[in-house]
Amino acid sequence: MLVALKELLLQARAEKKTIAAFNVPNLEMIRAAIQAAEELNVPVILQHAEGHDSLIPLEEIGPIMVDYAKRSKVPVVVHLDHGKSLKAIITAIKIGFTSVMIDASDQSFEQNVLLTKEVVKIAHSVGVSVEAELGHVFTSSLGGGEGREPDDNLIGSSDDIYTDPELAKLFVEQTNIDCLAIAFGTVHGIYLQEPQLDLERVAKIYQKINIPLVMHGGSGVSEADYQVAIHNGIAKINYYSYANQAGAKAIRNVLKHDASEEQFLEDYIERVTAELKDNYLRAINCFSSSDTVIDTKTGCHFS
């Protein structure tokens, strides 16, 4: 069933849980994400980043995402990730997305507030939730994607580009957003070094603003850090790079071990979808809550 983001995240916070948010720029990822959520009987968020329009345009993949969400047996949010343009945000809303992100984090604080307020006014008028970002989440040169330029040279640098708790409070008060993506050391893409997360900052921000927080760069964080982050206020974790790698790995394995002239395209698609589903099951398991897991057999190992 298709549901709104705001209510889902508020419930997740009340239960000290988080909701997995999967970027799904192809049909195999959509199917695998829905299958994994239905198997575990948990809600899930399907996302399309505006930066992934080069893979498949929002106008093509969006209606498919909404259709799968409506037919799902579990609650599903359909969300625009890293919306940079008002055109993309309005298009997503018209398609039927129940949540949009306005990412003006590369602008000044004042301009970020101005653009975010405009999106909130439009989205809230039709019952659509809004996520915004404050601070700078790093982007790796390996699988960063989502339309962002890599900044490996900044990763692990001083915290002056992390989200400031006082500014976060002011930002939320001025914009009336439903959830906030924060910068505390995570990385879009594959981590080139072990992440050093400022998890105490997460708690300080949540204490100031008391709305659900969002973690971008969910691939590569340790199980322990996931659990602390969830406990401290994270209610939505974005996850893409490891799943993307898992799909590619499935194709390589077929080509290396099982390739034959008798195989057809659907044989590869079936293997890819199965590998993606397994990866999503592990991710959901890791993100389930701050003190429990759904299935200890799957663990938090994605490789």
C-alpha positions in Angstrom: 0.0 0.0 0.0 1.2 3.5 -0.8 1.7 5.6 2.4 3.0 9.0 3.5 6.6 9.4 4.8 5.9 11.6 7.8 3.5 9.3 9.7 5.8 6.3 9.0 8.9 8.0 10.4 7.1 9.3 13.4 6.0 5.8 14.2 9.5 4.5 13.6 10.9 7.0 16.1 8.3 6.1 18.7 9.4 2.5 18.4 13.2 3.5 18.1 13.3 1.8 14.7 14.4 3.0 11.3 13.0 2.5 7.8 15.2 1.3 5.0 15.2 3.6 1.9 16.4 2.0 -1.3 17.3 3.8 -4.5 15.7 1.7 -7.3 16.7 3.0 -10.8 15.5 -0.3 -12.5 12.7 -2.8 -12.3 14.9 -5.5 -10.7 15.7 -3.3 -7.7 12.0 -2.3 -7.3 10.9 -6.0 -7.3 13.7 -7.1 -5.0 13.0 -4.3 -2.5 9.3 -5.1 -2.4 9.9 -8.8 -2.1 12.3 -8.3 0.8 9.9 -6.0 2.7 7.0 -8.3 2.2 9.0 -11.4 3.3 9.9 -9.6 6.6 6.5 -7.8 6.8 8.0 -4.4 7.3 7.5 -1.0 5.6 10.0 0.2 3.0 10.8 3.4 1.1 11.4 3.3 -2.7 13.5 6.2 -3.9 14.5 7.8 -7.2 17.4 10.3 -7.1 17.1 13.2 -9.6 20.7 12.5 -10.4 19.7 9.0 -11.6 17.7 10.5 -14.5 20.7 9.6 -16.7 20.0 5.9 -15.9 16.2 6.2 -16.4 14.1 9.4 -16.3 11.8 10.1 -13.4 8.8 10.2 -15.8 9.5 6.6 -16.8 10.5 4.9 -13.5 8.2 7.0 -11.2 4.8 5.5 -12.3 6.2 2.0 -12.0 7.4 2.7 -8.5 4.0 4.1 -7.5 2.2 1.1 -9.1 4.4 -1.5 -7.2 3.9 0.5 -4.0 0.1 0.5 -4.4 0.0 -3.3 -5.0 2.4 -4.2 -2.2 1.2 -6.0 0.9 3.3 -3.7 3.2 3.4 0.1 3.6 5.6 1.6 0.9 6.7 5.3 0.6 7.7 6.5 -2.9 10.2 9.3 -2.4 12.2 11.7 -4.6 15.8 11.6 -3.4 18.1 14.6 -3.8 15.7 16.8 -5.7 17.6 19.7 -7.0 15.1 21.4 -9.3 11.5 22.5 -8.6 10.5 20.9 -11.9 11.6 17.4 -10.7 9.9 17.9 -7.4 6.6 19.0 -9.0 6.8 16.1 -11.5 7.3 13.6 -8.7 4.3 15.0 -6.8 2.1 14.8 -10.0 3.2 11.2 -10.6 2.0 10.2 -7.1 5.2 10.3 -5.0 4.2 10.6 -1.3 7.5 12.3 -0.3 10.1 14.6 -1.9 13.5 15.8 -0.9 14.7 19.3 -1.6 18.5 19.3 -1.5 19.8 22.8 -1.4 22.6 21.9 1.0 25.2 23.3 -1.4 23.6 26.8 -1.0 23.9 29.3 1.8 21.9 28.7 4.9 19.5 31.5 3.9 19.0 30.3 0.4 18.5 26.7 1.7 15.8 28.0 3.9 14.1 30.0 1.1 14.1 27.1 -1.4 13.0 24.6 1.2 10.1 26.7 2.4 8.9 27.0 -1.2 8.9 23.2 -1.6 7.2 22.7 1.8 4.4 25.1 0.8 3.8 23.2 -2.4 4.1 19.6 -1.1 2.2 20.1 2.2 -0.7 21.6 0.3 -1.3 18.1 -1.3 -0.3 16.0 1.7 3.2 15.1 0.5 6.1 14.9 3.0 9.3 16.9 2.7 12.9 16.0 3.5 15.7 18.6 3.4 19.5 18.5 4.0 21.7 20.7 6.2 25.4 20.3 6.2 27.6 18.4 3.7 27.4 14.6 3.3 30.6 13.4 1.6 30.6 11.8 -1.9 33.0 9.0 -2.7 34.6 8.7 -6.2 33.6 5.0 -6.0 29.9 4.6 -6.6 28.8 8.0 -5.1 26.3 8.6 -7.9 23.1 10.6 -7.3 24.5 13.4 -9.5 27.0 14.6 -7.0 30.7 15.4 -7.7 33.1 13.3 -5.6 35.0 15.0 -2.8 37.4 12.3 -1.5 39.8 15.0 -0.4 37.3 16.2 2.2 36.4 12.9 3.7 37.6 12.7 7.3 38.3 16.5 7.4 37.3 18.9 10.2 33.7 18.9 11.3 32.9 22.5 10.1 30.9 21.0 7.3 28.9 18.7 9.6 25.4 19.7 10.6 25.4 22.2 13.4 22.7 21.4 16.1 21.8 25.1 16.7 21.5 25.8 12.9 19.4 22.6 12.5 16.9 23.9 15.1 16.7 27.3 13.4 16.3 25.5 10.0 13.5 23.3 11.1 11.6 26.2 12.8 11.8 28.3 9.7 10.9 25.6 7.1 8.5 23.2 8.8 10.1 20.1 7.1 9.1 16.6 8.1 12.6 15.1 8.4 16.2 16.3 8.1 19.1 14.7 6.4 22.2 15.4 8.4 26.0 15.3 7.9 27.9 13.5 10.6 30.6 11.6 8.7 28.8 9.3 6.3 29.6 9.0 2.6 27.6 8.7 -0.5 29.0 5.6 -2.3 31.7 3.2 -1.1 33.9 4.2 1.8 37.5 4.4 0.8 38.5 4.4 4.5 36.8 3.3 7.7 34.1 5.8 8.6 34.5 8.0 11.7 31.0 8.9 12.6 30.1 11.7 15.0 27.2 9.8 16.6 27.0 12.1 19.6 26.2 14.9 17.1 23.2 12.9 15.9 21.8 12.8 19.5 22.5 16.5 20.0 20.7 17.4 16.8 17.7 15.2 17.6 17.4 16.8 21.0 17.3 20.2 19.4 14.7 19.6 16.6 12.8 16.5 17.7 11.8 15.4 14.1 13.0 12.2 12.4 16.6 12.3 11.1 17.9 10.8 7.9 21.2 9.1 7.3 22.6 9.3 3.7 25.4 7.0 2.8 24.2 3.9 4.5 26.4 1.4 2.7 29.5 0.5 4.7 28.5 1.6 8.2 29.2 -1.0 11.0 26.3 -2.8 12.7 27.2 -1.1 16.0 27.2 2.3 14.4 23.8 1.6 12.8 22.3 0.8 16.1 23.7 3.8 18.0 22.6 6.1 15.1 19.1 4.7 15.3 19.0 5.1 19.0 20.1 8.7 18.7 17.5 9.8 16.3 18.0 8.3 12.8 14.6 7.1 11.4 15.5 6.7 7.7 18.6 5.2 6.2 19.4 5.6 2.5 21.0 2.6 1.0 22.1 2.0 -2.6 25.8 1.4 -3.4 26.2 -2.0 -1.8 23.0 -3.3 -3.5 24.2 -1.9 -6.8 27.5 -3.8 -6.3 25.6 -7.0 -5.4 23.6 -6.9 -8.6 26.8 -6.5 -10.6 28.4 -9.4 -8.7 25.5 -11.7 -9.6 26.1 -11.1 -13.3 29.9 -11.7 -12.9 29.2 -15.0 -11.1 26.9 -16.2 -13.9 29.5 -15.2 -16.6 32.3 -16.9 -14.6 30.7 -20.1 -13.5 27.4 -20.7 -15.3 27.5 -19.0 -18.6 26.3 -21.1 -21.6 24.9 -20.6 -25.0 21.6 -22.0 -23.8 21.0 -19.1 -21.3 18.7 -16.2 -22.0 18.5 -12.7 -20.6 15.8 -13.7 -18.1 18.3 -16.2 -16.5 20.6 -13.3 -15.7 17.7 -11.1 -14.5 16.5 -13.8 -12.2 19.9 -14.2 -10.6 20.3 -10.5 -10.2 16.9 -10.0 -8.6 17.6 -12.9 -6.1 21.0 -11.4 -5.2 19.4 -7.9 -4.7 16.7 -9.3 -2.5 19.2 -11.1 -0.3 21.2 -7.9 0.0 18.0 -5.9 0.9 17.0 -8.5 3.5 20.4 -8.0 5.2 20.1 -4.3 5.1 16.5 -4.3 6.5 17.8 -6.6 9.2 20.6 -4.2 10.2 18.3 -1.2 10.2 15.4 -2.9 12.1 15.8 -1.2 15.4 18.3 0.1 18.0 18.2 -3.0 20.2 16.7 -5.9 18.2 17.2 -7.5 14.8 14.6 -9.3 12.7 16.7 -12.3 11.7 20.1 -12.9 13.2 20.9 -15.5 10.5 21.3 -12.8 7.9 23.5 -10.6 9.9 25.0 -7.3 8.7 27.5 -8.6 6.2 26.7 -7.3 2.7 29.7 -8.6 0.6 
